[in-house]
């Protein structure tokens, strides 16, 4: 049941990704200096619930609709163009007897963002498309030990982008 609630919340307004702005440089024509190379694209960023791009956030809300599931104490061991990995505490409301009267419980979790794709309309920028949670021990009721979630596309994205 908790897994279905998390899926519904993520679909309704969950985490999504948006790339950071990529810097570019240009050359001046008519000079003998070699042309400057474009700067490397920024590493992907994760978008929070209000649309702000984040890199290596220490807290990240998974259930944007009601805040009943979030990551805290996030310690990123890697953040690259290919993936981002971290350890964290998943704080989840048991929603018993219902969410407003429920209790929050802490669960250690390994976090991974991956499957980057180019973001159409934003040259040189990429976004992660997948979130994976691995619970090494106890986990929220109904949540599998290995949970893979395709992240929603950013607003305005075209099909396949």
N, C-alpha and C positions, 0 to 999 in steps of 0.2 A: 504494500500500500504506500509506504514512504517513497519507494522508487517511482511509483506512478505520480505521486504528488510532485517530486523533484522534476520529473520529465515534463509535467504540465507547466510548472512554474518556469522552467528554463525555456520552453517553447513560447510561453506568453510574454516573457520579458527578460529572459535570462542573459547570461554573459554573451557578448558578441565581441568581435575583434575589429580593430581599425588600425591601419599602419601609421607609423610616425612619418612626418614629413622628411623627405630625402633631400639632402643638400646637393646642389650641382654647381659646377663651375664652367666658365666658358673661356674661349680664347679670344684674343684680339687679333683681327686680321691685319695683315701688312707688317707684322713684326717678325723678327727672325727667331724669336723664342718658340720652343715647341708648344703645341697646343696642350692645354691642361686636360687631364683625364677627368671624367665625371667622378664625383665622390662616391664611395661605396654606399649602397642603400642602407638605411637604418634597420636595425634588428626589428622584427615584428613586435607589436605591442598588443596588450589585451585591453579591451574597452570595459570600463566599469558600468554599473547600472545607469548612470546619468550621462553616459557617452564620453567620458574623459579617458584618453589613452593612458595606459599605465605600463611601466616597465619595472619588473621585479617588485610587485606590490607586496607589502607585509600582511595585508588583509585583503580578502577578495570574496565578494558576495556571490554565491551560486544561485540562490533563490531570490531574484530581484523583485518578484511580485510581492513577497511578504517578509523577506529577510529571515526566514526560518531555517536556512542552511547557509553557512559561510565558512570560509577558511580563515584561520588566524595563525599568527606566529609562523608565517610562511618564510622559509629560509631557502632561497634559490641557490642551487649548486651550479647551474648552467643556464644561460639565456643566449641563444644563438639564432641564426637565420633558419636553422633546421628544427630546433626544439628548445624547450625550456623545462627544467626539472627542479623539483623542490620537495622538501618535507614540510608538513603543516599539521595543524589540528583542524579536523572537520567538526564544526559545532552545529549540531542538528537538533531541531525541536522534535520531540516524540509525538507531538500533537495528540496527547492523551489527557483527558477525554476528547479534547478538540484543541486546535493549534493555539488559540488565545489563552487556554488554561494549561497548555503543555509545559514541559520542562526541557531545557537544553542540556545536551550531553556531548562530551568531548571524545573524539576518536582520532588516534594518530593515522595519518594518511600520507602516501607518496603521490605527488602530483606531476603530471606531464602535459605540456601543450606541444602539439606537433602537427604534421601534415600542412606545411605552409604552401600557399598558392599565391601567384601574382594577383594583385587587386586591380581589376579592370578600371581604367581611367586614372590610375595613379602610378605612372611609370617608375619602376625601380622599387616599388613598395610591395611587401608581401604581408599576408596575414595567416595566422594559424587557423586551422579548421577543426581541430579535435582536442578535446580535454579528456585525460584519463586519470582516474583515481584508483589507487591500489591500497586496500586496507590490510595491513599486516596482521591485525588481530581483530578485536571487536569492531563492529561497524553498525551504522544505523539499521534499525529493523527494516527488512525488505530490500536492503542495498546489497548487491553482490560484492564479493571481495575484490573483483576487478570490474570497474565500471568505465565504459568508453562512451563518450557523448560527442556527437557531431555538433560543433558550435554553429549558431545561426549566422547567416551572412549579414554583413553590415547593411544599413539602410541604403537603398539605391543601387545595390549590387545587381548585376545582370546574371542570368542563368549560367551556371558553370564557372562563375568568377569568384 
